[in-house]
Amino acid sequence: MKSSEDLRGKLRSIDHRGYPAYKELKGQYDFGSFVLSIDHVQGDPFASPSRLSVLVGGKKAGFPAEYYDTYPKRITLQDHLTRLFAAQLFSGSKQAKGSGKSGLLSASRCGQEVLERTACRVQNRDGSVTLRFEAGFPARGRTIDAGELEKMLFDILPGCVHASLYYQKINKSRLKAAIELCEDQQFIRSQLPALGLCAFVANGSVLPRQSGVSDRPMQDAVAFQSPASLEVTLELPNKGAVTGMGIPKGITLFVGGGYHGKSTVLQALQYGVYNHIGGDGRELVITDESAWKLRSEDGRSVTGVDISPFIRQLPGRRDTRHFSTEDASGSTSQAANLMESMESGSTLLLIDEDTSATNFMIRDKLMQQVVAPEEEPIIPFIERVRSLYEDFGISSVIVAGSSGSYFHVADTVIQMKEYVPYDITKRAKEAAAAFPVFSSKQDKFPAYSANRCPRANAAVKRDDRLKLKAMGTHELLLGRDAVELRYLEQLRDGEQTMALAYLLKYLQLSAMDGKKNMAALADELEALLEQKGLEGLFEHGDVRSSLARPRRQEILACVNRYRQLLV
């Protein structure tokens, strides 16, 4: 390994040369208190920034072993350090001058969720810290400005490292609070099954957000307060006794007038699959981590999915046991989404009538009389929701504001009034008894196939250097093929989208053999990620600094929306 002085000397020797000479800097350099690695050098000042990383040994970093001895705590520590380091880089960025991206220093910008990221890696064996970031190597035009890069690497960077990656230098109480919050969140999550719950919302939680473009908590919002009948008290390891609303397994219905908070609660639940940072307001909103937000998705592609439990007898004798389309309707897309969620292992469905296909959710008595059942290919969700729970243990939380049909099948009915929940189960059941059941069938869930075995696309096999690109959380590109993700509402970060692109490419090149079904592919990926993290996707190259781990559900959802999928 070379020394920092070797790097300084190399910098001075290439000063004023053409920009490609920067590539001679690739390698590792010992700065004494940390090791700097220059992993990838940008091609010119206007290209994507260079990728660098710093490594601080476990003894020098000095973080207590109990802060990274479990996976959730390690991810929390990594998240905390990433936020600290990014803040330090931001304050030092652009102190260097030049053309293009000259002087840029940046690391992952974390949102309200705590996610596993390639930006930071704490080794559980010794506590060493690797922090990956990006830097725009300075230039005048396309000529190297080594003096400015020397300022970045020798003046700015060491200060950022020392202020954020050493236990003795950071605010210890804030880190301790983050770790303790993680322990409390994981405790609640671990208790849900034993308590017969699919979600928990602590009293005092702030669920509304500032705006549609801000994920921060709303100022002066109504704090959440559970109905007495649904209150559950948990003794948390650090915070102590916490009381809140336990949403029982089964079928739960949220009702109420418009703008009274139904969808706000549902949104908090759909993001409750992740841990949140302190101060978010939803820190103690904890949901079954396999929860899936089910909705219609007009226009999505569907490949080989058995939707026969919900769609049958299509015109033209189309086979719904192995259904494929390039342009799904609202009802067929929602049926496919549900069956795919079962493939992924989800045990909780979150449904908002606003984003559902009406004919998938309900078919009233009058319509049944006018259009005979044998002439309607759709079996509405209301006829399957009970058997989903009783036969498969899949619970449903449904937001409804216009149809009372689900009162007949719901186990729990909660009315939202000015953001305050009320348990109205008894009253709703009494009212429903006076009305006919719109859809009375409650058949056992029919047999279906979940044994789709994808095979790799030959075009991808031929070109393993396909360009990958992510457009926020809405879309990714695998070569020239776009994968629409805008309706995967539980994706929270563009870095998750980028990770999905790499995961999809990995599956195409290394896993899809036409013999493994979707569940087996997901198991294989999860085993890789558990053992090696997202870094396991880069065995033969430098690790991308800006990837965040998606859930099993989003991985398979991405695969299912790939229009070149072959099964």
Wavefront OBJ file of the C-alpha trace (Angstrom):
o trace
v 0.000 0.000 0.000
v 1.263 3.457 -0.903
v 1.488 6.343 1.537
v -0.354 9.641 1.437
v 2.906 11.331 0.456
v 3.112 9.041 -2.561
v -0.305 10.343 -3.552
v 0.785 13.943 -3.048
v 3.845 13.381 -5.190
v 1.799 11.688 -7.908
v -0.659 14.588 -7.901
v 2.088 17.126 -8.420
v 3.634 15.062 -11.209
v 0.421 14.996 -13.280
v -0.527 18.645 -12.728
v -1.555 20.472 -15.941
v -1.665 17.234 -17.936
v -4.726 16.001 -19.833
v -7.623 14.823 -17.674
v -7.170 11.068 -18.407
v -3.894 11.166 -16.427
v -6.025 11.216 -13.262
v -6.557 7.484 -13.823
v -2.979 6.939 -12.656
v -4.173 7.764 -9.124
v -6.264 4.592 -8.748
v -5.207 2.586 -5.704
v -5.000 2.690 -1.903
v -3.144 5.253 0.190
v -2.376 5.172 3.897
v -3.164 8.474 5.614
v -2.193 7.122 9.049
v -5.571 7.421 10.731
v -7.437 6.057 7.701
v -6.888 4.477 4.299
v -8.091 6.297 1.194
v -9.034 4.201 -1.831
v -9.539 5.776 -5.249
v -11.764 3.155 -6.852
v -12.964 4.761 -10.087
v -11.840 7.921 -11.886
v -14.290 9.840 -14.060
v -13.485 10.149 -17.759
v -13.730 13.945 -17.920
v -14.774 16.849 -15.653
v -18.384 16.669 -16.875
v -18.845 12.907 -16.390
v -20.234 11.178 -13.313
v -17.949 11.938 -10.345
v -15.099 9.697 -9.289
v -15.805 7.025 -6.654
v -13.681 6.938 -3.507
v -13.808 5.270 -0.121
v -12.162 5.615 3.262
v -11.439 2.773 5.669
v -11.027 3.353 9.391
v -9.829 0.368 11.400
v -12.028 -0.918 14.205
v -9.663 0.081 17.008
v -9.229 3.579 15.625
v -12.948 4.038 14.984
v -13.673 2.799 18.518
v -17.414 2.133 18.263
v -18.734 -0.124 21.066
v -19.316 -3.708 19.909
v -22.860 -3.663 21.297
v -23.702 -1.015 18.660
v -23.155 -3.422 15.768
v -23.605 -6.919 17.219
v -26.988 -7.435 15.499
v -28.042 -6.681 11.934
v -30.623 -3.963 12.802
v -28.197 -2.126 15.103
v -25.401 -2.352 12.548
v -27.653 -0.860 9.865
v -28.640 1.923 12.288
v -24.992 2.677 13.060
v -24.156 2.735 9.354
v -27.084 5.050 8.674
v -26.024 7.413 11.471
v -22.427 7.582 10.242
v -23.539 8.162 6.650
v -25.653 11.123 7.738
v -22.765 12.602 9.749
v -20.231 12.116 6.963
v -22.558 13.506 4.273
v -23.176 16.619 6.369
v -19.432 17.151 6.761
v -18.818 16.686 3.026
v -21.600 19.100 2.167
v -19.986 21.828 4.238
v -16.642 21.217 2.478
v -17.982 20.759 -1.047
v -17.170 23.353 -3.690
v -14.285 24.770 -1.720
v -12.290 23.572 -4.694
v -12.850 25.322 -8.031
v -12.885 24.307 -11.661
v -14.975 23.190 -14.634
v -17.761 20.621 -14.695
v -18.115 18.749 -11.415
v -14.807 20.042 -10.067
v -14.745 20.215 -6.276
v -17.933 18.228 -5.760
v -17.913 16.071 -2.625
v -20.984 14.022 -1.833
v -22.219 10.924 -0.036
v -25.638 9.304 0.152
v -28.374 11.661 1.328
v -30.543 9.621 3.677
v -34.247 10.251 4.048
v -36.533 9.529 7.006
v -36.117 5.763 6.730
v -33.163 3.768 8.016
v -31.938 1.669 5.082
v -28.979 -0.593 4.435
v -26.722 1.259 1.994
v -23.457 0.593 0.227
v -22.397 4.097 1.348
v -21.286 2.739 4.698
v -20.231 -0.684 5.892
v -19.345 -1.575 9.495
v -17.710 -4.980 9.789
v -19.374 -6.986 12.536
v -16.153 -8.898 13.256
v -13.980 -5.925 14.253
v -16.003 -2.711 13.894
v -13.949 -1.273 11.033
v -15.795 1.380 9.011
v -15.807 1.787 5.229
v -17.423 4.966 3.912
v -17.944 5.383 0.170
v -18.452 8.754 -1.467
v -18.046 10.666 -4.719
v -15.684 13.446 -5.700
v -15.433 15.615 -8.781
v -11.744 15.743 -9.671
v -10.901 19.384 -10.480
v -9.899 20.641 -13.897
v -9.430 23.842 -15.833
v -11.271 23.006 -19.014
v -9.999 19.438 -19.514
v -6.624 20.046 -17.911
v -5.809 18.589 -14.485
v -5.829 21.015 -11.573
v -3.865 18.928 -9.077
v -3.588 21.739 -6.539
v -7.350 21.843 -6.047
v -7.600 18.039 -5.713
v -4.744 18.133 -3.194
v -6.773 20.630 -1.181
v -9.801 18.288 -1.303
v -7.956 15.122 -0.297
v -5.464 16.547 2.196
v -7.264 19.525 3.740
v -11.017 18.885 3.503
v -11.355 15.091 3.572
v -9.338 14.298 6.744
v -11.416 16.786 8.718
v -14.637 15.151 7.475
v -13.362 11.677 8.416
v -12.212 12.681 11.895
v -15.431 14.558 12.665
v -17.785 11.733 11.677
v -16.152 8.288 11.762
v -14.463 8.274 15.171
v -16.518 7.462 18.244
v -14.579 9.870 20.430
v -15.295 12.787 18.095
v -19.032 12.429 17.477
v -22.038 13.232 19.666
v -22.252 10.005 21.658
v -25.667 10.696 23.146
v -27.280 11.094 19.708
v -25.760 7.833 18.499
v -26.885 6.056 21.662
v -30.414 7.408 21.177
v -30.469 6.088 17.580
v -29.306 2.629 18.679
v -31.813 2.505 21.536
v -34.619 3.573 19.218
v -33.634 0.756 16.856
v -33.761 -1.741 19.732
v -37.245 -0.528 20.665
v -38.459 -0.679 17.055
v -37.171 -4.210 16.611
v -38.724 -5.272 19.906
v -42.154 -4.094 18.758
v -41.686 -5.815 15.407
v -40.741 -9.075 17.128
v -43.818 -8.918 19.386
v -46.424 -8.440 16.650
v -46.932 -12.166 15.837
v -47.230 -13.234 19.497
v -49.795 -10.495 20.142
v -51.840 -11.446 17.078
v -51.162 -8.071 15.477
v -50.166 -7.045 11.980
v -49.265 -3.451 12.950
v -48.815 -1.094 15.894
v -49.215 2.692 16.028
v -47.953 4.343 19.214
v -50.003 7.049 20.887
v -48.483 10.453 20.234
v -47.258 9.510 16.755
v -47.411 12.278 14.152
v -48.651 10.711 10.922
v -49.380 13.671 8.575
v -46.478 15.002 6.493
v -45.594 18.618 5.766
v -46.682 18.396 2.143
v -46.776 16.157 -0.878
v -43.127 16.958 -1.569
v -41.823 16.861 2.005
v -41.599 13.754 4.146
v -41.011 15.655 7.362
v -43.722 15.679 10.059
v -46.438 18.302 9.822
v -46.252 21.108 12.336
v -49.190 21.327 14.774
v -50.653 18.046 13.475
v -53.120 16.042 15.576
v -51.149 13.450 17.528
v -52.397 9.885 17.166
v -54.532 8.482 19.999
v -55.731 4.894 19.954
v -59.311 3.901 20.765
v -59.391 2.351 24.228
v -60.710 -0.963 22.859
v -57.654 -1.421 20.627
v -54.978 -0.162 23.021
v -51.954 -2.329 23.608
v -49.177 -1.525 26.080
v -45.643 -2.754 25.440
v -42.677 -2.574 27.791
v -39.863 -1.494 25.490
v -36.196 -2.206 26.361
v -35.256 1.490 26.473
v -38.298 3.742 26.290
v -40.245 1.679 28.811
v -44.034 1.382 28.687
v -45.531 2.539 25.385
v -49.247 2.403 24.607
v -50.775 2.513 21.167
v -53.229 0.983 18.741
v -52.689 -2.643 17.870
v -54.223 -3.582 14.521
v -55.253 -7.235 14.873
v -54.667 -9.837 12.219
v -57.659 -10.507 10.022
v -59.664 -7.932 8.084
v -59.522 -4.322 9.300
v -61.540 -1.548 7.689
v -60.786 2.179 7.992
v -63.764 4.376 7.155
v -64.731 8.017 7.517
v -65.308 11.194 5.580
v -62.901 12.650 3.070
v -59.830 14.443 4.463
v -60.273 12.882 7.917
v -57.059 10.856 7.873
v -57.885 7.379 6.500
v -55.252 7.396 3.754
v -52.788 9.128 6.077
v -52.961 6.180 8.466
v -52.617 3.709 5.602
v -49.587 5.554 4.245
v -47.939 5.466 7.665
v -48.606 1.713 7.803
v -47.153 1.074 4.341
v -43.927 2.840 5.348
v -43.947 1.118 8.743
v -42.118 -1.805 7.118
v -39.000 0.354 7.618
v -37.490 1.803 10.772
v -37.534 5.609 10.941
v -35.149 8.104 12.482
v -35.913 9.918 15.721
v -38.088 13.001 15.269
v -39.885 11.609 12.226
v -43.174 11.189 14.100
v -43.587 7.616 12.814
v -40.715 6.090 14.798
v -43.071 3.716 16.601
v -45.379 2.935 13.709
v -44.390 -0.661 13.097
v -45.913 -2.875 10.408
v -45.460 -6.515 9.427
v -42.281 -6.242 7.370
v -43.788 -8.258 4.495
v -46.731 -5.853 4.086
v -47.674 -5.084 0.483
v -49.538 -2.009 -0.774
v -52.002 -3.491 -3.244
v -53.419 -1.309 -5.999
v -54.483 -1.312 -9.625
v -51.857 -0.535 -12.211
v -53.296 0.118 -15.649
v -50.896 -0.596 -18.469
v -48.380 -2.813 -16.650
v -47.070 -5.963 -18.252
v -47.948 -9.335 -16.746
v -46.068 -12.527 -17.606
v -47.393 -16.001 -16.911
v -49.280 -15.232 -13.677
v -52.100 -17.445 -12.449
v -54.924 -14.951 -11.824
v -57.690 -17.566 -12.036
v -58.728 -17.123 -8.357
v -59.963 -13.646 -9.378
v -60.309 -13.621 -13.173
v -61.813 -16.459 -15.219
v -63.705 -17.126 -18.451
v -62.132 -14.278 -20.413
v -63.480 -13.707 -23.921
v -61.632 -15.670 -26.570
v -60.956 -18.452 -24.045
v -57.804 -16.705 -22.808
v -56.015 -18.785 -20.182
v -56.043 -16.986 -16.832
v -54.049 -19.767 -15.157
v -51.019 -18.595 -17.132
v -51.982 -15.027 -17.942
v -49.799 -12.643 -19.915
v -50.457 -9.178 -21.309
v -48.508 -6.096 -22.338
v -51.275 -3.761 -21.206
v -53.185 -4.935 -18.157
v -56.497 -3.357 -17.171
v -57.193 -2.052 -13.685
v -58.789 -5.282 -12.463
v -56.355 -7.709 -14.120
v -53.369 -5.702 -12.904
v -54.682 -5.676 -9.333
v -55.359 -9.409 -9.496
v -51.832 -10.018 -10.813
v -50.356 -7.764 -8.123
v -52.150 -9.741 -5.431
v -51.059 -13.135 -6.750
v -47.484 -11.880 -7.111
v -47.558 -10.610 -3.520
v -48.472 -14.130 -2.414
v -45.472 -15.418 -4.395
v -43.276 -12.964 -2.504
v -44.485 -14.193 0.887
v -46.507 -11.146 1.957
v -48.854 -11.764 4.884
v -50.470 -8.312 4.987
v -52.268 -6.417 2.212
v -52.790 -2.644 2.463
v -55.558 -1.414 0.182
v -56.998 2.035 -0.516
v -60.212 2.130 -2.508
v -58.978 5.355 -4.169
v -56.250 3.428 -5.997
v -58.173 0.199 -6.549
v -60.232 -1.001 -9.483
v -63.868 -0.784 -8.372
v -64.885 -3.951 -10.235
v -62.056 -5.841 -8.546
v -63.135 -4.785 -5.068
v -66.939 -5.118 -5.155
v -69.934 -6.076 -7.329
v -73.247 -4.963 -5.866
v -76.525 -6.866 -5.782
v -78.174 -4.865 -8.564
v -75.270 -5.469 -10.931
v -75.390 -9.179 -10.102
v -79.051 -9.235 -11.060
v -78.565 -7.368 -14.341
v -75.330 -9.117 -15.411
v -75.459 -12.807 -14.558
v -72.496 -14.177 -12.589
v -71.620 -16.603 -15.397
v -71.241 -13.590 -17.706
v -68.821 -11.768 -15.378
v -65.220 -13.070 -15.392
v -64.170 -11.132 -12.266
v -64.534 -12.649 -8.807
v -64.377 -9.557 -6.575
v -61.905 -9.292 -3.731
v -64.707 -9.200 -1.154
v -65.442 -12.847 -1.980
v -61.831 -13.900 -1.387
v -60.668 -11.666 1.460
v -61.898 -14.032 4.187
v -60.366 -17.151 2.648
v -57.068 -15.299 2.128
v -56.858 -14.893 5.882
v -58.260 -18.244 6.956
v -56.437 -20.361 4.358
v -53.145 -18.448 4.023
v -52.890 -16.178 7.062
v -52.911 -13.065 4.853
v -54.501 -10.119 6.660
v -56.001 -7.068 4.944
v -56.194 -3.430 6.015
v -58.661 -1.632 3.743
v -59.493 2.060 3.455
v -63.082 2.600 2.284
v -65.035 5.809 2.101
v -67.911 5.019 -0.274
v -68.860 1.343 0.007
v -70.154 -0.280 3.178
v -70.102 -3.788 1.719
v -66.936 -4.674 3.570
v -68.728 -4.133 6.916
v -70.081 -7.653 6.435
v -66.661 -9.302 6.258
v -64.535 -7.003 8.438
v -63.292 -8.145 11.838
v -62.486 -4.610 12.969
v -63.946 -1.309 11.756
v -62.208 1.974 12.633
v -63.679 5.361 11.814
v -61.353 8.337 11.364
v -62.824 11.684 12.488
v -60.504 14.684 12.233
v -57.467 12.354 12.394
v -58.740 10.606 15.546
v -59.609 6.867 15.277
v -62.747 5.379 16.832
v -63.598 1.689 17.103
v -67.085 1.413 15.546
v -67.052 -2.339 14.867
v -70.224 -3.072 16.838
v -72.176 -0.178 15.317
v -71.025 -1.039 11.785
v -72.032 -4.683 12.170
v -75.456 -3.723 13.494
v -76.021 -1.342 10.597
v -74.801 -3.909 8.049
v -77.285 -6.491 9.328
v -80.119 -4.376 7.924
v -78.640 -4.384 4.437
v -78.263 -7.251 1.984
v -74.851 -8.758 1.466
v -73.778 -7.520 -1.944
v -71.471 -10.453 -2.565
v -72.386 -13.409 -0.462
v -70.007 -16.055 -1.722
v -67.203 -16.906 0.672
v -65.693 -19.902 -1.060
v -62.462 -21.581 -0.065
v -59.566 -20.034 -1.962
v -59.119 -22.127 -5.112
v -55.965 -23.997 -6.028
v -53.499 -21.938 -8.034
v -50.005 -22.240 -9.468
v -47.061 -20.246 -8.098
v -44.335 -22.099 -9.939
v -43.197 -19.642 -12.582
v -39.566 -20.313 -13.504
v -37.989 -17.361 -15.352
v -35.144 -17.848 -17.772
v -32.544 -15.301 -18.766
v -32.974 -12.992 -21.720
v -30.417 -13.938 -24.364
v -29.798 -10.288 -25.248
v -28.704 -9.564 -21.680
v -26.520 -12.657 -21.668
v -24.780 -11.409 -24.806
v -24.084 -7.972 -23.362
v -23.201 -8.123 -19.660
v -22.013 -4.486 -19.800
v -25.507 -3.132 -20.153
v -25.910 0.432 -18.981
v -28.020 0.762 -15.854
v -29.888 3.900 -14.886
v -32.461 4.895 -12.270
v -34.980 7.757 -12.542
v -35.866 8.406 -8.927
v -38.274 5.776 -7.626
v -40.325 5.780 -10.833
v -38.308 3.903 -13.430
v -35.093 2.079 -14.165
v -33.310 1.213 -17.380
v -31.654 -2.123 -18.078
v -29.939 -1.391 -21.362
v -32.724 -0.014 -23.558
v -35.484 -1.705 -21.598
v -37.467 0.492 -19.212
v -39.038 -0.982 -16.074
v -41.904 1.111 -14.699
v -41.891 1.243 -10.896
v -43.976 4.348 -10.183
v -46.762 2.306 -8.553
v -44.461 0.485 -6.138
v -45.433 2.906 -3.422
v -43.210 1.388 -0.739
v -40.003 2.240 -2.598
v -38.612 5.183 -0.630
v -35.272 6.092 -2.199
v -33.789 6.364 -5.660
v -30.843 4.349 -4.364
v -33.239 1.414 -3.905
v -34.223 1.788 -7.558
v -30.584 1.698 -8.632
v -30.050 -1.404 -6.496
v -33.040 -3.022 -8.218
v -31.352 -2.419 -11.582
v -28.221 -4.236 -10.413
v -30.271 -7.017 -8.817
v -32.268 -7.523 -12.015
v -29.057 -7.674 -14.028
v -27.566 -10.164 -11.546
v -30.623 -12.401 -11.811
v -30.428 -12.315 -15.604
v -26.730 -13.186 -15.677
v -26.377 -15.555 -12.734
v -29.639 -16.971 -11.430
v -32.459 -17.250 -13.982
v -32.039 -20.726 -15.424
v -35.651 -21.721 -16.161
v -35.627 -24.130 -13.191
v -35.926 -21.867 -10.128
v -39.293 -20.317 -9.377
v -39.764 -16.764 -8.173
v -39.630 -17.676 -4.489
v -36.389 -19.636 -5.003
v -34.813 -16.705 -6.859
v -35.784 -14.365 -4.026
v -34.351 -16.809 -1.476
v -31.064 -16.963 -3.397
v -30.797 -13.187 -3.552
v -31.647 -12.742 0.118
v -28.984 -15.298 1.079
v -26.414 -13.356 -0.971
v -27.469 -10.041 0.551
v -27.483 -11.405 4.091
v -23.983 -12.808 3.681
v -22.279 -10.114 1.627
v -24.698 -7.193 1.438
v -25.188 -5.332 -1.836
v -21.406 -5.455 -2.154
v -21.868 -9.093 -3.196
v -23.105 -7.843 -6.592
v -19.660 -6.368 -7.324
v -17.313 -9.325 -6.932
v -15.201 -8.201 -9.870
v -15.381 -4.430 -9.740
v -15.557 -1.420 -7.504
v -18.676 -1.105 -5.389
v -21.199 1.585 -6.285
v -21.407 4.127 -3.495
v -25.104 4.909 -3.803
v -27.240 1.791 -3.506
v -29.855 1.000 -0.860
v -31.295 -2.430 -0.204
v -34.889 -2.991 -1.315
v -37.196 -5.552 0.265
v -37.860 -8.999 -1.148
v -41.294 -7.735 -2.246
v -39.887 -4.886 -4.355
v -37.245 -7.130 -5.908
v -39.835 -9.575 -7.213
v -42.173 -6.727 -8.185
v -39.374 -5.286 -10.318
v -38.759 -8.656 -11.974
v -42.483 -8.997 -12.671
v -42.610 -5.587 -14.399
v -39.666 -6.317 -16.676
v -41.266 -6.471 -20.113
v -38.620 -8.870 -21.430
v -39.338 -11.413 -18.684
v -39.403 -14.965 -20.013
v -41.117 -17.786 -18.078
l 1 2 3 4 5 6 7 8 9 10 11 12 13 14 15 16 17 18 19 20 21 22 23 24 25 26 27 28 29 30 31 32 33 34 35 36 37 38 39 40 41 42 43 44 45 46 47 48 49 50 51 52 53 54 55 56 57 58 59 60 61 62 63 64 65 66 67 68 69 70 71 72 73 74 75 76 77 78 79 80 81 82 83 84 85 86 87 88 89 90 91 92 93 94 95 96 97 98 99 100 101 102 103 104 105 106 107 108 109 110 111 112 113 114 115 116 117 118 119 120 121 122 123 124 125 126 127 128 129 130 131 132 133 134 135 136 137 138 139 140 141 142 143 144 145 146 147 148 149 150 151 152 153 154 155 156 157 158 159 160 161 162 163 164 165 166 167 168 169 170 171 172 173 174 175 176 177 178 179 180 181 182 183 184 185 186 187 188 189 190 191 192 193 194 195 196 197 198 199 200 201 202 203 204 205 206 207 208 209 210 211 212 213 214 215 216 217 218 219 220 221 222 223 224 225 226 227 228 229 230 231 232 233 234 235 236 237 238 239 240 241 242 243 244 245 246 247 248 249 250 251 252 253 254 255 256 257 258 259 260 261 262 263 264 265 266 267 268 269 270 271 272 273 274 275 276 277 278 279 280 281 282 283 284 285 286 287 288 289 290 291 292 293 294 295 296 297 298 299 300 301 302 303 304 305 306 307 308 309 310 311 312 313 314 315 316 317 318 319 320 321 322 323 324 325 326 327 328 329 330 331 332 333 334 335 336 337 338 339 340 341 342 343 344 345 346 347 348 349 350 351 352 353 354 355 356 357 358 359 360 361 362 363 364 365 366 367 368 369 370 371 372 373 374 375 376 377 378 379 380 381 382 383 384 385 386 387 388 389 390 391 392 393 394 395 396 397 398 399 400 401 402 403 404 405 406 407 408 409 410 411 412 413 414 415 416 417 418 419 420 421 422 423 424 425 426 427 428 429 430 431 432 433 434 435 436 437 438 439 440 441 442 443 444 445 446 447 448 449 450 451 452 453 454 455 456 457 458 459 460 461 462 463 464 465 466 467 468 469 470 471 472 473 474 475 476 477 478 479 480 481 482 483 484 485 486 487 488 489 490 491 492 493 494 495 496 497 498 499 500 501 502 503 504 505 506 507 508 509 510 511 512 513 514 515 516 517 518 519 520 521 522 523 524 525 526 527 528 529 530 531 532 533 534 535 536 537 538 539 540 541 542 543 544 545 546 547 548 549 550 551 552 553 554 555 556 557 558 559 560 561 562 563 564 565 566 567
